[in-house]
Amino acid sequence: MPAELLRLYVTASLLSSLLQTLLIGIGGGLGVGLANYLAEAVAMAVCIWLEQQGTIHRFIPGTSPFAEHPPSNVLAVGLPYIPLYYAISLGWTAFGQRAALDFNPLSIWSFVTVAMLCHDAWFFTLHTLFHKIRRLYKHIHSMHHRLGASCSALGNAYADAVDVGLCFVGFHAALYGYLYHQPTWNPLAVVSLIVVEVMTNIIGE
């Protein structure tokens, strides 16, 4: 009887741990999607204000900007990140222990600069393939280009989840793999990279 109770306890503990990890993955992924959605809204509001002030101008003034902000933007960004956050939560015990805060701005911006160069190379390569290979364009990337000349900050994540997953989650998974095998990593540098990357993508749109 004690052996059976022990087995039940171990099984329940494993299931509880698995469920907790899964919920972290889902919450983390959808949290990223929601954060990006809010960042799009803020960026669009700033762009409209700057346009009203005469500080910036649209490339094609006669074209109305993409004004819809579909909830699908949250899912397009959030769903591909769920597996990554699930993987991070699985390895967090070892990974989190190696976190080392470093407030040195030179260290932070050196990391951000190199990571952004890698990110842009990754994005450029995949984006080029999306346009060169017809099937990839038709079935994955064409959704984003339905915006046409009306693209705006609100259309940043107006895309297929596979598109977002390959272009962004793939890079972040590679980055996590790299950091996981380092003796230490700086959370401030990672957060700074995410802020720069998100705002560059949204404002660029």
C-alpha positions in Angstrom: 0.0 0.0 0.0 2.7 2.6 0.9 4.4 1.7 -2.4 1.2 2.4 -4.4 0.6 5.7 -2.5 4.2 6.7 -3.3 3.6 5.9 -7.0 0.4 7.9 -7.0 2.1 10.8 -5.3 5.0 10.8 -7.8 2.5 10.6 -10.7 0.4 13.4 -9.3 3.5 15.5 -8.8 4.7 14.9 -12.3 1.3 15.8 -13.8 1.1 18.9 -11.6 4.5 20.0 -12.8 3.7 19.3 -16.4 0.4 21.2 -16.1 2.2 24.2 -14.5 4.8 24.2 -17.2 2.2 24.1 -19.9 0.2 26.9 -18.3 3.4 29.0 -18.2 4.0 28.3 -21.8 0.4 29.3 -22.8 0.4 32.4 -20.5 3.9 33.5 -21.7 3.0 33.1 -25.4 -0.4 34.9 -25.2 1.2 37.5 -22.9 3.7 38.3 -25.7 0.9 38.5 -28.2 -1.1 40.9 -25.9 2.0 43.0 -25.2 2.7 43.4 -28.9 -1.0 44.3 -29.5 -0.8 47.1 -26.9 2.6 48.3 -28.3 1.0 48.5 -31.8 -1.8 50.6 -30.4 0.6 53.0 -28.6 2.8 53.2 -31.6 -0.1 54.0 -33.9 -1.3 56.7 -31.5 2.1 58.3 -31.5 2.4 58.2 -35.3 -1.0 59.8 -35.7 0.0 62.6 -33.3 3.3 63.1 -35.0 1.5 63.3 -38.4 -0.9 65.8 -37.0 2.0 67.9 -35.8 3.6 67.8 -39.2 6.6 66.0 -37.9 6.2 62.9 -40.1 4.3 62.3 -43.4 3.0 59.2 -45.1 4.8 57.9 -48.2 1.5 58.0 -50.1 -0.5 60.9 -48.5 -3.7 60.0 -50.3 -3.9 56.5 -48.9 -5.7 55.9 -45.6 -3.7 53.9 -43.1 -4.7 50.4 -42.0 -7.1 51.4 -39.2 -8.4 48.0 -38.1 -6.8 46.3 -35.1 -8.0 42.7 -35.3 -7.7 40.5 -32.2 -6.1 38.0 -34.6 -2.9 40.0 -34.2 -2.7 38.7 -30.6 -3.0 35.1 -31.7 -0.7 35.5 -34.7 2.1 36.6 -32.3 1.1 34.7 -29.2 0.5 31.2 -30.5 4.0 30.6 -32.0 5.6 31.7 -28.8 3.8 29.1 -26.7 6.3 26.3 -27.5 9.3 28.6 -26.8 8.0 29.7 -23.4 7.1 26.0 -22.6 10.8 25.1 -23.4 12.1 28.0 -21.3 9.9 27.0 -18.4 11.2 23.4 -18.6 14.8 24.6 -18.4 14.2 27.6 -16.1 15.7 26.0 -13.0 19.2 25.8 -14.6 18.8 28.8 -16.8 17.4 31.2 -14.2 20.2 30.4 -11.8 22.7 31.8 -14.3 21.0 35.1 -14.6 23.4 38.0 -13.6 22.2 41.6 -13.6 24.7 43.9 -15.2 23.8 47.6 -15.4 26.8 48.5 -17.6 25.3 50.3 -20.6 28.2 49.4 -22.8 27.7 45.7 -22.1 23.9 46.0 -22.7 24.1 47.9 -25.9 26.9 45.8 -27.3 24.6 42.7 -26.8 21.6 44.6 -28.3 23.7 45.7 -31.4 25.1 42.3 -32.2 21.7 40.6 -31.5 19.9 43.1 -33.8 22.4 42.5 -36.6 21.8 38.8 -36.3 18.1 39.3 -36.1 18.1 41.5 -39.3 20.1 38.9 -41.1 17.7 36.2 -40.0 14.6 38.2 -40.9 16.1 39.4 -44.3 16.9 35.8 -45.3 13.5 34.4 -44.5 11.6 37.4 -45.8 13.5 37.1 -49.1 12.6 33.4 -49.3 8.9 34.2 -48.7 9.0 36.4 -51.7 11.2 34.2 -53.9 9.3 30.9 -53.4 5.8 31.2 -54.7 4.2 28.6 -52.5 5.6 30.2 -49.3 4.3 33.6 -50.4 0.9 32.2 -51.4 0.3 30.1 -48.3 2.2 32.0 -45.6 3.3 35.5 -46.4 0.6 36.9 -48.7 -1.8 37.7 -45.8 0.6 40.4 -44.5 0.7 42.0 -48.0 -3.0 42.4 -48.3 -2.5 45.6 -46.4 -0.8 47.1 -49.6 0.0 50.7 -49.4 -2.3 51.2 -46.3 0.2 49.5 -43.9 0.5 51.0 -40.5 1.7 50.2 -37.0 -1.6 48.3 -36.4 -0.8 46.0 -39.3 2.6 44.9 -37.9 1.3 41.5 -36.8 -1.5 41.2 -39.4 0.1 38.0 -40.6 -0.1 34.2 -40.5 1.1 32.7 -37.3 3.6 30.5 -39.2 5.0 33.7 -40.8 5.6 35.2 -37.3 6.8 32.0 -35.9 9.5 31.5 -38.6 10.6 35.2 -38.7 10.7 36.0 -35.0 10.2 33.0 -32.8 12.8 31.0 -34.7 15.3 33.7 -34.0 14.4 34.0 -30.4 14.6 30.2 -30.0 18.1 30.3 -31.5 19.0 33.2 -29.1 17.6 31.2 -26.1 19.7 28.2 -27.2 22.8 30.4 -27.3 22.2 32.0 -23.9 21.3 28.7 -22.3 24.8 27.4 -23.0 26.5 30.6 -21.6 27.9 30.6 -18.1 25.8 33.7 -17.3 23.3 35.9 -19.1 22.0 39.5 -18.4 18.2 39.9 -18.1 18.5 43.6 -18.6 20.3 43.1 -22.0 17.6 40.7 -23.1 14.7 43.0 -22.1 16.5 45.9 -23.8 16.8 43.8 -27.0 13.1 42.9 -26.9 12.1 46.6 -26.5 14.3 47.8 -29.3 13.3 44.9 -31.6 9.5 45.3 -31.0 9.5 49.1 -31.5 11.8 48.9 -34.5 9.4 46.4 -36.2 6.3 48.3 -35.3 7.5 51.8 -36.1 9.1 50.5 -39.3 5.8 49.1 -40.4 
